[in-house]
Amino acid sequence: MDQLLTNLWTRGGWFRAFTPPSSAANDDITSVQDELPKGAPILNVSSDILLLVGDYLDASELLCLKLACRSTYALFPQTYKTMPPSQKKQFLPLIEKDPLGRGTFYCAPCNKLHPFQQTTGPHSKLEDAGEKRKHSKCSGRDRFSPLNNPFGLSYAHARLAVNRHLYGAEHGIPLSNLCIEHSERRGMTTIKCSTSAKMMDGELFLQRTYVFAVAETDVADFRKCTGARDFKLCEHTSFFSGSSAFRQYIPELQKKPLTGGDDLVPCREATGSCGLCLMDYDITIEPCILADTNIKSWRIVIRATHQLGACRSPEDWKWARFTEACRQHLFFPNRPNRRGSAYNPGMVKKRWADDEMEACAVLDGREPNRGFFGLSFLN
């Protein structure tokens, strides 16, 4: 623990930030230096007051105040040669968002600070192989990778994306790192997967889009790809009913024409949702002709919108139901989940759509006409 405190203290803090540079011969530089504040503002407070403030702080907050500068480091007599895991769990996230924590993130499984690269992300080709091996024990399991849908988004990736939004560019990775494209083979067809990401109200949202085509002659075989050959939108919702232990599937893919036959039934943005995690989706099925082979087919587009939460803890139920890294039961859902929350079906999709409409309104120049607090009737 002493080594950790020494490393953090030597990396700089308020003392270095407010210490004026050495004098120079140039008069212009000297005049600028005279305008800089002398010393840290916190040192203008009496030591007795600082000690009184320290009496009201818990161990993690007091340690942060102790690391503010050399004077506060010497003022508070508390030493932390060893720190219980519970105190480290409170202290390290404070360092993570501090300027001292630039380039690091808090890893909840191992209760440590890890370095990261700006290119880090799911399916990242630029990550160092040694870094992957080093962090595989921490976040290897807690990632979004449903059946035959290996997106590979881990809790570390999600936390870093939110950190950048909350604390600045040097504390996390851009959302574009999460917006990747990949293809997955399923039976007779190939599913093209793409991702969009947003931050709304301090929470991370993802929209996964799946596009594929099924020839009319292959629809029957397509429906037979159940079990281990099926495809899941989330850990609970699969294409067909025989593959989900939670009996959640996409009914539009199982509907057949009233006239008989194995064809699909056309639909336009038919909606559905998961009853356990915060996932809403819409599906479009329409006839098409493949350009390469001129074969009559069905084009299927599924857009699944996920709400991952603030990603401040892997135990947050919004994230925990997203990955289901800890499965307590085989046929009973983990709790808490969506069924016991205030998130009704369609709310996640509506939140995403409302944000899109607000963005379009700003781009179209209609924002100034919205009135006070965004209410048009108050114009």
C-alpha positions as CSV (number, residue, x, y, z in Angstrom):
1,M,0.0,0.0,0.0
2,D,2.9,2.4,0.7
3,Q,4.2,1.8,-2.8
4,L,0.7,2.7,-4.2
5,L,0.6,5.9,-2.2
6,T,4.1,6.8,-3.2
7,N,3.4,6.3,-6.9
8,L,0.2,8.3,-6.8
9,W,1.9,11.1,-4.8
10,T,4.9,11.4,-7.1
11,R,2.7,11.6,-10.2
12,G,1.6,15.1,-9.2
13,G,-1.4,16.8,-7.7
14,W,-2.7,20.1,-6.5
15,F,0.8,21.1,-5.2
16,R,2.4,20.8,-8.6
17,A,-0.6,22.2,-10.4
18,F,-0.4,25.5,-8.5
19,T,3.3,25.8,-8.0
20,P,4.7,28.6,-10.3
21,P,7.5,27.7,-12.6
22,S,11.0,28.9,-12.0
23,S,11.9,32.5,-12.9
24,A,13.3,33.3,-16.3
25,A,15.3,36.1,-17.7
26,N,12.6,37.1,-20.1
27,D,10.5,40.0,-18.7
28,D,7.3,38.7,-20.4
29,I,7.6,35.3,-18.9
30,T,8.3,36.9,-15.5
31,S,5.1,39.0,-15.7
32,V,3.0,36.0,-16.5
33,Q,4.6,34.1,-13.6
34,D,3.7,36.9,-11.2
35,E,0.0,36.4,-12.1
36,L,0.0,32.7,-11.2
37,P,-1.4,31.7,-7.8
38,K,1.2,31.0,-5.2
39,G,0.9,27.6,-3.7
40,A,-2.3,25.5,-3.4
41,P,-5.5,27.2,-2.4
42,I,-6.2,24.5,0.1
43,L,-3.1,25.6,2.0
44,N,-4.8,28.9,2.8
45,V,-7.0,27.1,5.2
46,S,-5.8,26.7,8.7
47,S,-4.4,23.3,9.6
48,D,-6.8,23.0,12.6
49,I,-9.8,23.3,10.2
50,L,-8.3,20.7,7.9
51,L,-7.9,18.3,10.8
52,L,-11.5,19.0,11.8
53,V,-12.6,18.3,8.2
54,G,-10.7,15.1,8.3
55,D,-12.7,13.9,11.4
56,Y,-15.8,13.8,9.2
57,L,-14.3,11.9,6.3
58,D,-14.2,8.1,6.0
59,A,-10.9,6.3,5.4
60,S,-11.1,6.5,1.5
61,E,-12.0,10.2,1.4
62,L,-9.4,11.1,4.1
63,L,-6.7,9.3,2.1
64,C,-7.6,11.3,-1.0
65,L,-7.3,14.5,1.0
66,K,-4.0,13.3,2.3
67,L,-2.7,12.8,-1.2
68,A,-3.7,16.3,-2.3
69,C,-0.3,17.8,-1.8
70,R,2.9,17.5,0.3
71,S,1.6,19.6,3.1
72,T,-1.6,17.6,3.6
73,Y,0.4,14.4,3.2
74,A,2.5,15.5,6.2
75,L,-0.5,17.0,8.1
76,F,-2.6,13.9,8.5
77,P,-0.8,11.3,10.7
78,Q,-2.8,8.3,9.4
79,T,-0.8,5.6,7.6
80,Y,-2.2,2.9,5.4
81,K,0.4,0.2,5.1
82,T,-2.4,-2.2,4.7
83,M,-6.0,-1.5,3.6
84,P,-8.9,-3.8,3.9
85,P,-10.6,-4.8,0.6
86,S,-13.7,-2.9,1.5
87,Q,-11.8,0.3,1.9
88,K,-9.9,-0.2,-1.3
89,K,-13.2,-0.7,-3.1
90,Q,-14.2,2.8,-2.0
91,F,-10.8,4.4,-2.4
92,L,-9.7,3.2,-5.9
93,P,-12.8,4.5,-7.8
94,L,-12.0,8.0,-6.3
95,I,-8.5,7.8,-7.8
96,E,-9.9,6.5,-11.1
97,K,-11.8,9.7,-11.7
98,D,-9.0,12.0,-10.3
99,P,-6.4,13.5,-12.6
100,L,-4.0,11.1,-10.8
101,G,-5.9,8.2,-12.3
102,R,-5.5,9.1,-16.0
103,G,-4.9,6.1,-18.1
104,T,-6.3,3.6,-15.6
105,F,-9.6,2.1,-14.7
106,Y,-11.0,0.4,-11.6
107,C,-11.3,-3.4,-12.0
108,A,-14.0,-4.6,-9.7
109,P,-13.2,-8.4,-9.8
110,C,-9.6,-8.0,-8.7
111,N,-10.1,-4.7,-6.8
112,K,-7.2,-3.0,-8.5
113,L,-6.4,-0.2,-11.0
114,H,-5.5,-1.4,-14.5
115,P,-4.0,0.6,-17.3
116,F,-5.8,0.7,-20.6
117,Q,-5.2,1.7,-24.2
118,Q,-7.4,4.1,-26.2
119,T,-7.9,1.4,-28.8
120,T,-9.4,-1.0,-26.3
121,G,-12.8,-2.5,-27.2
122,P,-14.7,-5.6,-28.1
123,H,-13.0,-7.6,-30.9
124,S,-10.2,-5.0,-30.8
125,K,-7.4,-6.1,-33.1
126,L,-4.9,-3.6,-31.7
127,E,-4.9,-4.8,-28.1
128,D,-1.7,-6.2,-26.9
129,A,-1.8,-10.0,-26.5
130,G,-0.1,-9.8,-23.1
131,E,-2.7,-7.3,-21.9
132,K,-5.5,-9.7,-23.0
133,R,-3.9,-12.6,-21.0
134,K,-3.4,-10.3,-18.0
135,H,-7.0,-9.2,-17.9
136,S,-8.6,-12.5,-19.0
137,K,-9.1,-13.6,-15.4
138,C,-10.8,-10.2,-14.5
139,S,-13.3,-9.7,-17.3
140,G,-13.1,-12.9,-19.4
141,R,-16.5,-14.2,-18.2
142,D,-18.4,-11.0,-17.5
143,R,-19.0,-10.1,-21.1
144,F,-22.0,-10.0,-23.5
145,S,-21.6,-13.1,-25.7
146,P,-25.0,-14.9,-26.1
147,L,-25.4,-18.1,-28.1
148,N,-23.8,-17.6,-31.6
149,N,-23.7,-13.9,-31.0
150,P,-20.2,-13.3,-29.8
151,F,-20.1,-9.5,-29.5
152,G,-17.5,-9.7,-26.7
153,L,-18.4,-6.5,-24.8
154,S,-17.0,-6.8,-21.3
155,Y,-17.7,-4.9,-18.2
156,A,-14.3,-3.2,-18.5
157,H,-15.2,-1.9,-22.0
158,A,-18.5,-0.5,-20.8
159,R,-17.0,1.1,-17.7
160,L,-14.3,2.8,-19.8
161,A,-16.9,4.2,-22.2
162,V,-18.9,5.7,-19.3
163,N,-15.7,6.9,-17.6
164,R,-14.8,9.0,-20.7
165,H,-18.3,10.5,-20.6
166,L,-18.1,11.3,-16.9
167,Y,-14.4,12.2,-16.3
168,G,-12.9,13.2,-19.6
169,A,-11.1,11.8,-22.7
170,E,-8.0,10.6,-20.8
171,H,-10.1,8.4,-18.4
172,G,-11.8,6.2,-20.9
173,I,-12.4,5.0,-24.5
174,P,-14.7,6.6,-27.1
175,L,-18.1,5.1,-27.9
176,S,-16.8,4.4,-31.4
177,N,-14.7,1.6,-30.0
178,L,-18.0,-0.2,-29.2
179,C,-19.5,0.3,-32.6
180,I,-18.1,-2.6,-34.5
181,E,-19.4,-4.8,-37.3
182,H,-19.0,-8.5,-37.7
183,S,-20.7,-11.5,-39.4
184,E,-21.9,-14.8,-37.9
185,R,-22.8,-17.9,-39.9
186,R,-26.0,-19.6,-38.9
187,G,-27.1,-22.5,-41.0
188,M,-27.8,-21.5,-44.6
189,T,-27.5,-17.8,-44.0
190,T,-25.0,-15.2,-42.7
191,I,-26.1,-12.6,-40.1
192,K,-24.5,-9.2,-40.5
193,C,-24.2,-7.6,-37.1
194,S,-23.6,-3.9,-36.4
195,T,-23.6,-1.8,-33.2
196,S,-24.5,1.8,-32.3
197,A,-23.8,3.3,-28.8
198,K,-25.1,6.3,-26.9
199,M,-24.9,7.9,-23.5
200,M,-28.2,9.2,-22.2
201,D,-28.8,10.5,-18.7
202,G,-25.5,9.0,-17.5
203,E,-26.3,5.5,-18.7
204,L,-24.9,3.5,-21.6
205,F,-27.3,2.3,-24.4
206,L,-26.5,0.0,-27.3
207,Q,-28.5,-0.8,-30.4
208,R,-27.5,-4.0,-32.2
209,T,-28.8,-4.4,-35.8
210,Y,-29.0,-7.9,-37.4
211,V,-29.6,-8.2,-41.2
212,F,-29.8,-11.4,-43.1
213,A,-31.7,-13.1,-45.9
214,V,-33.3,-16.5,-46.1
215,A,-34.2,-18.1,-49.4
216,E,-37.8,-19.3,-49.7
217,T,-36.7,-22.8,-50.2
218,D,-34.6,-22.7,-47.0
219,V,-37.2,-21.4,-44.6
220,A,-38.0,-24.9,-43.3
221,D,-34.3,-25.6,-42.6
222,F,-33.9,-22.2,-41.1
223,R,-36.6,-23.0,-38.5
224,K,-34.9,-26.3,-37.7
225,C,-31.7,-24.5,-36.5
226,T,-32.6,-24.6,-32.8
227,G,-30.7,-25.6,-29.7
228,A,-27.0,-25.0,-30.0
229,R,-27.5,-23.8,-33.6
230,D,-29.9,-21.0,-32.7
231,F,-29.1,-17.3,-32.4
232,K,-29.8,-15.1,-29.4
233,L,-30.5,-11.4,-29.2
234,C,-29.7,-11.4,-25.5
235,E,-29.0,-14.1,-22.9
236,H,-32.7,-14.8,-22.6
237,T,-34.3,-14.3,-26.0
238,S,-33.5,-16.6,-28.9
239,F,-34.9,-16.8,-32.5
240,F,-37.1,-19.9,-31.7
241,S,-38.8,-21.2,-28.7
242,G,-36.9,-24.5,-28.4
243,S,-33.6,-22.7,-27.5
244,S,-34.5,-20.5,-24.6
245,A,-34.8,-21.9,-21.1
246,F,-36.8,-18.8,-20.2
247,R,-39.4,-19.4,-23.0
248,Q,-38.5,-16.1,-24.7
249,Y,-38.3,-16.0,-28.5
250,I,-39.3,-14.0,-31.5
251,P,-42.8,-15.1,-32.5
252,E,-42.7,-13.4,-35.9
253,L,-40.1,-15.9,-37.1
254,Q,-42.4,-18.9,-36.2
255,K,-45.6,-17.5,-37.8
256,K,-46.8,-19.3,-41.0
257,P,-49.2,-18.2,-43.7
258,L,-52.9,-19.0,-43.1
259,T,-52.9,-20.5,-46.5
260,G,-50.4,-23.1,-45.4
261,G,-46.7,-23.7,-46.3
262,D,-43.5,-22.9,-44.5
263,D,-43.0,-19.3,-45.7
264,L,-42.5,-16.4,-43.4
265,V,-45.2,-13.8,-42.8
266,P,-44.3,-10.2,-43.7
267,C,-44.3,-7.6,-41.0
268,R,-43.0,-4.1,-40.5
269,E,-41.2,-3.1,-37.3
270,A,-43.1,-5.6,-35.1
271,T,-42.0,-4.9,-31.5
272,G,-41.1,-7.2,-28.7
273,S,-39.0,-7.1,-25.5
274,C,-37.1,-9.3,-23.0
275,G,-38.8,-9.8,-19.7
276,L,-35.5,-10.2,-17.7
277,C,-33.0,-7.7,-19.1
278,L,-33.6,-4.2,-20.5
279,M,-33.8,-5.2,-24.2
280,D,-36.5,-4.1,-26.7
281,Y,-36.5,-5.0,-30.3
282,D,-38.3,-4.6,-33.5
283,I,-38.3,-6.9,-36.5
284,T,-39.1,-6.4,-40.2
285,I,-39.7,-9.2,-42.6
286,E,-40.2,-8.5,-46.3
287,P,-39.8,-10.4,-49.5
288,C,-36.8,-9.7,-51.7
289,I,-34.8,-11.1,-54.6
290,L,-31.1,-11.8,-54.0
291,A,-29.0,-9.7,-56.4
292,D,-26.4,-12.4,-57.0
293,T,-28.6,-15.4,-57.7
294,N,-32.0,-13.9,-58.4
295,I,-33.5,-16.3,-55.9
296,K,-36.7,-15.3,-54.1
297,S,-35.9,-14.7,-50.5
298,W,-37.0,-13.1,-47.3
299,R,-35.0,-10.1,-45.9
300,I,-35.0,-9.9,-42.1
301,V,-33.9,-6.9,-40.1
302,I,-33.9,-7.0,-36.3
303,R,-32.9,-4.0,-34.2
304,A,-32.3,-4.8,-30.5
305,T,-31.9,-1.9,-28.1
306,H,-30.1,-2.5,-24.8
307,Q,-29.9,-0.3,-21.7
308,L,-26.8,-1.2,-19.7
309,G,-27.1,1.3,-16.9
310,A,-24.3,3.5,-15.4
311,C,-21.8,0.6,-15.3
312,R,-20.5,1.7,-11.9
313,S,-20.7,-1.9,-10.5
314,P,-20.9,-5.3,-12.2
315,E,-23.5,-6.1,-9.6
316,D,-25.9,-3.5,-10.9
317,W,-28.9,-5.5,-12.1
318,K,-29.1,-3.7,-15.4
319,W,-25.6,-4.9,-16.3
320,A,-25.9,-8.2,-14.5
321,R,-28.9,-9.2,-16.5
322,F,-27.2,-8.1,-19.7
323,T,-24.4,-10.6,-19.4
324,E,-25.7,-13.1,-16.8
325,A,-22.1,-13.8,-15.7
326,C,-23.4,-15.4,-12.5
327,R,-26.1,-18.0,-13.1
328,Q,-27.6,-19.2,-9.8
329,H,-30.3,-21.3,-11.4
330,L,-30.8,-23.2,-14.6
331,F,-34.5,-22.7,-15.1
332,F,-35.3,-19.8,-12.8
333,P,-34.3,-16.3,-13.7
334,N,-31.9,-14.3,-11.5
335,R,-33.2,-11.4,-9.5
336,P,-33.6,-8.5,-9.6
337,N,-34.8,-8.3,-13.2
338,R,-37.1,-6.3,-15.4
339,R,-40.2,-8.0,-14.3
340,G,-39.9,-6.4,-10.8
341,S,-38.9,-3.0,-12.1
342,A,-40.7,0.1,-13.5
343,Y,-39.3,-0.5,-17.0
344,N,-42.3,-1.5,-19.0
345,P,-41.9,-3.2,-22.4
346,G,-40.9,-0.7,-25.1
347,M,-39.5,1.9,-22.8
348,V,-35.9,1.3,-23.8
349,K,-36.7,1.5,-27.5
350,K,-38.8,4.6,-27.0
351,R,-36.0,6.3,-25.1
352,W,-33.6,5.6,-28.0
353,A,-36.1,6.9,-30.6
354,D,-36.9,10.0,-28.6
355,D,-33.2,10.9,-28.5
356,E,-33.0,10.4,-32.2
357,M,-35.9,12.8,-32.7
358,E,-34.3,15.4,-30.5
359,A,-31.1,15.2,-32.4
360,C,-33.0,15.6,-35.7
361,A,-34.8,18.6,-34.3
362,V,-31.5,20.3,-33.4
363,L,-30.1,19.5,-36.9
364,D,-33.2,20.8,-38.6
365,G,-33.0,24.1,-36.7
366,R,-36.3,23.5,-34.8
367,E,-34.7,23.6,-31.4
368,P,-35.2,27.4,-30.7
369,N,-38.9,27.1,-31.2
370,R,-39.5,24.5,-28.5
371,G,-40.3,27.1,-25.9
372,F,-39.3,27.2,-22.2
373,F,-38.0,23.9,-20.8
374,G,-38.7,22.3,-24.2
375,L,-42.5,22.9,-24.0
376,S,-43.9,24.4,-27.1
377,F,-47.1,25.7,-25.5
378,L,-44.9,28.1,-23.3
379,N,-43.8,30.1,-26.4
